[in-house]
């Protein structure tokens, strides 16, 4: 089942989607084309990102495969929904998208073994780990400044139950900028698999319901500019679309209750 969280009839509502129709808990329904404001499909607890988890992406950056998963914390204040705006910050000369499969944890666990790690996964969504490459300039890769700006975490449009994904190890990822295909990859090429990531992270950190693991991006990053429309697709999960706007000339929304809305 696909799940969404939106603003409809003036208030936040949750619903399930079948054949592009979202049915709310109130019983009312609407076509997805009639939804003006999308929120991230659920409220994450903590968000853990992986850098360099596709060999071809490491190659395009001229970096070697890490000896263990390279982690960072993606701040919740970066979240923005489907159709929301991503603000190009002052001082940036190279900002790019990163199409990523986001894994949602469904129950608490610590010291989880890879053999049963998938039992702790409740579902998946699409995430765009927006990054300013200029700000990756020290040994503590990847620095928070490069990936932590407000609006640098588009997520959605749907949360899809794990049971509805036939093979999470073979999902194609596609990224389009203004309709042009820029990035294409497949989860079969992950250097560290989802069970391996869960085992590694949970060896030192308790995983909790609604934690999200961003599993990394494949080769194909490219510069985006104000005015560009970026569309991320992953098999079975739908399409996440956002517009880049100039944060140097327009006010960036602050973190808080309203920062995640896609307006």
Secondary structure, DSSP 4 states (H G I P E B T S, - for coil): -EEEEEEETTEEEEEEEETTEEEETTS-EEEGGG--EEE-SS--S-EEEEES-BHHHHHHTT-PPPSS-EEEEPPGGGEE-TT-EEEEPTT-S-EE--EEEEEEE-S-BSS--GGGGGGGEEEEEEEEE-EEGGG--SSSSSPHHHH-STT-EEEEEEEEEGGG-S-TTS-EEEEEETTEEEEEEEGGGBSS-HHHHHHHHHTTS-B-TT-EEE----S---B--TT-EEEEEETTTEEEEEEEEETTTSPPPPSSTTTT-B-
